Amino acid sequence: MSLMNGVAAQRLRIKHNRPLRRVPHILAVLCLMLTNSIGAAPADPLGRIVAIGDVHGDFDDFVALLQHVGLIEKQNHWTGGKATLVQVGDLLDRGPKPRDVMDLLITLEKDAPKDGGRVISLLGNHEVMNLMGDLRYVTQDAYASFADSSSEQRRKSAYKDYLKWRESHSAVLAELRQPLELTEAEWMSRHPVGFIEHREAFGPTGSYGKWLRGHFAVAEINGTIFLHGGISPSMASMKLNAINSGIRDEINVFDSCRQYLLEQRLILPFFNLEEIAAVAQAEIIAEKKSRIPPNPELEARISQFLHFPDWLSVRTDGPLWFRGYDQWADEEGGPQIDKILQSFKADHFVTGHTVQKGGRIRDRFGGKVFLIDTGMLNSYYPGGRASALEIQDNVKFTAQYMDQQIVLLEPAKASLLIEESEEPSLVEDAEVFALPLPVFVLES
């Protein structure tokens, strides 16, 4: 789900090297070698990118994969040097150890830059679901990982607050389409030990909530766009920074509306998204039936909140949920992908979200799209496995598995994105959004 406020996406201007139609590839390589020899750029200007798809709480396989591709060692410290790790979202839900996964990435985000590397963790639909309280896929083990010695007492106290809330909101309860829990046993089963702490941790000031709210949905590096779901044709006219700022704004709107409803005592802090929406709708109905006094400001904020299904971060054609790159037939998707890439002046998409059959990274549309969700959590996705897409110098794309590696796109096969110019240059302007370090490229 998503949210809206006024926080603009961070922008970073960089120089971006692209091959040109009228410059032979061998000449471009020679120029690169010459430039490096005189110290005008690092020896590895484009470098190594490792992209990993959905993890879903599978900490053990995630760690094994990071070690296998040389990004961390046995103590889980960064050993990737100047490499870039991109994780395209869905760290959470379904699996048993989401906290361990997040804690590791939080640490690597801090450690990698010390060696000239970087870690880019993008939002997936499950991150936003947890931020907004859509908890359908949170496991008992995940809740339990947030529990402490005071959790049981905290849970009993929350239940008492819930009973008091019911007593003071009879008019609203009468308008609910489906009743809330009626018995203590039912309430407790839906709020296991660790539930209250989980919700606090994903709040705006919570340890994980604050961290995730600092992430973006999409990043571009050297002409490759990384995101969780995909950019649909309906969004092709948007700028990447507008997509990022739109989703961040939506999250802020959600937080603001939720805080207002808390202050009005219409909801309780541990209400999930379904409960918040149901109570908000019931409040509007009760006002219209004159069961409770009218409150124009409250009604306006509720109306703003109840539009969340139309938000960019929630829509099925939004960047966190879109599945077209997997579902399109070749004849339909080829022209669509060409148009979308052209609109962003990009060469490739790398996305997760949709598990690929056989647990293999899938390249589509002539190597313009790489689908990298291979069902790492194979206890949930039979036949799935851990995998990574390695991009070397922006031209060689290799699928890395624990038992093998398969080259998907090589320089000799890569189609060159070329832009005509009366005075050809090896350098042009491009943008990378929300990246902590500049991408190393040739300077003119």
Residue pairs with C-beta under 8 A, 6 or more apart in sequence:
1 128
1 129
1 132
1 134
1 254
1 273
1 308
1 311
1 313
1 314
2 128
2 132
2 247
2 250
2 251
2 254
2 308
2 311
2 312
2 313
2 314
2 318
2 320
3 132
3 247
3 248
3 249
3 250
3 251
3 252
3 253
3 254
3 255
3 308
3 311
3 313
4 246
4 249
4 250
4 251
4 252
4 253
4 254
4 311
5 248
5 249
5 250
5 251
5 252
5 253
5 255
5 256
6 249
6 252
7 245
7 248
7 249
7 252
8 241
8 245
9 216
9 241
9 242
9 244
9 245
9 248
9 433
9 434
10 433
10 434
11 241
11 431
11 433
12 431
12 432
12 433
12 434
12 435
12 438
13 429
13 431
14 430
14 431
14 432
14 438
14 439
14 441
15 427
15 428
15 429
15 430
15 441
15 442
15 443
15 444
16 222
16 223
16 427
16 428
16 429
16 430
16 439
16 441
17 45
17 46
17 222
17 426
17 427
17 441
17 442
18 223
18 417
18 418
18 419
18 426
18 428
19 25
19 28
19 416
19 417
19 418
20 28
20 416
20 418
20 419
20 421
20 424
20 425
20 426
21 416
21 418
21 419
21 420
22 418
22 424
23 424
23 426
25 411
25 416
28 426
31 426
31 442
32 45
32 442
35 41
35 442
36 42
36 43
36 45
40 442
40 443
41 440
41 441
41 442
41 443
42 82
42 440
44 82
44 393
44 440
45 440
45 441
45 442
46 222
46 393
46 394
46 439
46 440
46 441
47 82
47 83
47 84
47 393
47 439
47 440
48 80
48 82
48 83
48 84
48 390
48 391
48 392
48 393
49 83
49 84
49 85
49 86
49 221
49 224
49 390
49 391
50 69
50 71
50 80
50 83
50 84
50 85
50 86
50 388
50 389
50 390
50 391
50 400
51 85
51 86
51 87
51 88
51 226
51 350
51 370
51 372
51 388
51 389
51 390
51 391
52 62
52 65
52 66
52 85
52 86
52 87
52 88
52 372
52 387
52 388
52 389
53 88
53 90
53 352
53 353
53 372
53 373
53 374
53 376
53 387
54 88
54 89
54 90
54 124
54 352
54 353
54 355
54 373
54 375
54 376
54 377
55 62
55 87
55 90
55 91
55 95
55 101
55 376
55 377
56 90
56 91
56 92
56 93
56 94
56 95
56 98
56 126
56 376
56 377
56 380
57 91
57 92
57 93
57 94
57 95
57 96
57 97
57 98
57 101
57 139
57 142
57 377
58 95
58 97
58 101
58 376
58 377
58 379
58 386
59 95
59 96
59 97
59 98
59 100
59 101
59 104
60 97
61 376
61 377
61 378
61 386
62 101
62 104
62 376
62 386
63 72
63 76
63 104
64 386
64 402
65 376
65 386
65 387
65 388
65 400
65 402
66 72
66 76
66 85
67 73
67 74
68 400
68 402
69 388
69 390
69 400
70 79
70 80
70 83
71 78
71 79
71 80
71 83
71 85
71 108
72 78
72 79
72 80
72 108
73 79
76 104
76 107
77 111
78 108
78 111
78 112
78 114
78 115
78 117
80 112
80 115
80 117
81 115
81 116
81 117
82 115
82 116
82 117
82 440
83 117
84 117
84 118
84 119
84 120
84 221
85 108
85 112
85 117
85 118
85 119
85 120
86 120
86 122
86 219
86 221
86 226
86 350
87 105
87 119
87 120
87 121
87 122
88 122
88 124
88 226
88 227
88 228
88 350
88 351
88 352
88 353
88 372
89 121
89 122
89 123
89 124
89 125
89 126
89 127
89 217
89 227
89 228
89 320
89 352
89 353
90 124
90 125
90 126
90 127
90 228
90 352
90 353
90 373
91 98
91 101
91 102
91 105
91 121
91 124
91 126
91 127
92 98
92 101
92 102
92 124
92 126
92 127
92 130
92 137
92 138
92 142
93 126
93 129
93 130
93 137
93 138
93 139
93 142
94 137
94 139
94 377
94 380
95 139
95 142
95 377
95 379
95 380
96 139
96 141
96 142
97 141
97 145
98 142
98 145
99 142
99 145
99 146
99 208
102 208
102 211
105 119
105 121
106 211
108 119
109 119
109 121
109 436
112 118
112 119
113 436
113 437
116 437
118 435
118 436
118 437
120 219
120 226
120 434
120 435
120 436
121 215
122 215
122 216
122 217
122 218
122 219
122 226
122 227
122 228
123 212
123 215
123 216
123 217
123 228
123 247
123 313
123 320
124 228
124 229
124 320
124 352
124 353
125 228
125 229
125 313
125 320
125 321
125 353
126 137
127 212
127 215
128 247
128 251
128 313
128 314
128 320
129 135
129 136
129 137
129 273
130 138
130 202
130 212
131 202
131 209
131 212
131 213
131 251
131 254
132 251
132 254
132 273
132 308
133 199
133 202
133 271
133 272
133 273
133 274
133 276
134 272
134 273
134 274
135 272
135 273
138 198
140 192
142 194
142 198
143 192
143 193
143 194
143 195
143 198
144 192
144 193
144 194
145 194
146 194
146 195
146 197
146 198
146 201
147 193
147 194
147 197
148 197
151 193
151 194
151 196
151 197
152 193
154 196
154 197
155 188
155 191
155 193
155 195
155 196
158 191
158 196
158 268
158 270
159 184
159 187
159 188
159 191
161 268
162 187
162 268
165 265
165 268
166 173
166 180
168 265
169 266
169 279
171 286
171 291
171 292
172 266
172 279
172 282
172 283
172 286
172 292
173 179
173 180
173 282
174 282
174 286
174 291
175 281
175 282
175 283
175 285
175 286
175 289
175 291
176 278
176 279
176 282
177 278
177 281
177 282
178 278
180 275
180 278
181 187
181 190
191 270
195 270
196 270
199 269
199 270
200 206
200 269
201 207
201 208
201 209
202 208
202 209
202 212
203 209
203 269
204 210
204 213
204 255
213 248
213 251
215 434
216 244
216 247
216 248
216 433
216 434
217 227
217 228
217 243
217 244
217 247
217 313
217 319
217 320
218 225
218 226
218 227
218 231
218 240
218 243
218 244
218 319
218 433
219 225
219 226
219 227
219 432
219 433
219 434
219 435
220 226
220 240
220 344
220 346
220 430
220 431
220 432
220 433
221 432
221 435
221 439
222 394
222 430
222 439
222 441
223 345
223 346
223 347
223 348
223 394
223 417
223 430
224 346
224 347
224 348
224 349
224 350
224 391
224 394
225 231
225 240
225 344
225 346
225 348
225 349
225 350
226 349
226 350
226 351
227 319
227 320
227 349
227 350
227 351
228 319
228 320
228 351
228 352
228 353
229 318
229 319
229 320
229 321
229 322
229 323
229 351
229 352
229 353
230 319
230 322
230 323
230 324
230 325
230 349
230 351
230 353
231 238
231 243
231 319
231 322
231 340
231 344
231 349
232 317
232 318
232 322
232 324
233 324
233 336
233 339
233 340
234 317
235 243
235 312
235 317
235 318
235 319
236 339
236 340
236 343
236 344
237 343
238 246
240 344
240 431
240 433
241 431
241 433
243 312
243 319
244 433
244 434
246 312
246 313
247 312
247 313
247 319
247 320
250 308
250 311
250 312
250 313
250 314
251 313
253 304
253 305
254 305
254 308
257 301
257 302
257 304
257 305
258 267
258 276
258 305
260 298
260 301
261 267
261 276
261 280
261 301
261 302
261 305
262 268
262 269
264 295
264 298
266 279
266 280
266 283
266 298
267 275
267 276
267 279
267 280
271 279
276 305
277 305
277 306
277 308
280 302
280 305
280 306
281 302
281 306
283 292
283 298
283 302
284 299
284 302
284 303
286 292
287 293
287 294
287 295
287 299
308 314
309 315
311 318
312 318
312 319
313 319
313 320
314 321
315 321
316 322
320 353
321 353
322 353
323 353
323 354
324 333
324 336
325 333
325 337
325 349
325 351
325 354
325 364
325 369
325 371
326 354
326 356
326 362
326 371
327 354
328 336
330 364
330 365
333 364
333 365
333 369
334 365
334 366
337 349
337 364
337 365
337 368
337 369
338 365
338 368
340 349
341 347
341 348
341 349
341 368
345 430
347 368
347 394
347 417
348 367
348 368
348 369
348 370
348 397
349 368
349 369
349 370
350 369
350 370
350 372
350 389
351 369
351 370
351 371
351 372
351 373
352 371
352 372
352 373
353 373
354 371
354 373
355 373
355 374
355 375
355 381
355 384
356 362
356 371
356 373
356 374
356 375
357 383
358 383
359 374
359 375
359 378
359 381
359 383
359 384
359 385
359 387
360 374
360 387
360 399
360 401
360 406
361 370
361 371
361 372
361 374
361 387
361 389
361 399
361 406
361 408
362 370
362 371
363 369
363 370
363 371
363 397
363 408
363 409
364 370
364 371
366 415
367 397
367 408
367 409
367 413
367 414
367 415
370 389
370 397
370 408
372 387
372 388
372 389
374 384
374 385
374 386
374 387
375 381
375 383
375 384
375 385
376 384
376 385
376 386
376 387
377 384
378 384
378 385
385 401
385 402
386 401
386 402
387 399
387 400
387 401
388 399
388 400
389 397
389 398
389 399
389 400
389 408
390 397
390 398
390 399
390 400
390 405
391 397
391 398
392 398
395 409
395 410
395 411
395 414
396 407
396 409
396 410
396 411
397 407
397 408
397 409
398 405
398 406
398 407
398 408
399 405
399 406
399 407
399 408
419 428
425 444
426 442
426 444
427 441
427 442
427 443
427 444
432 438
432 439
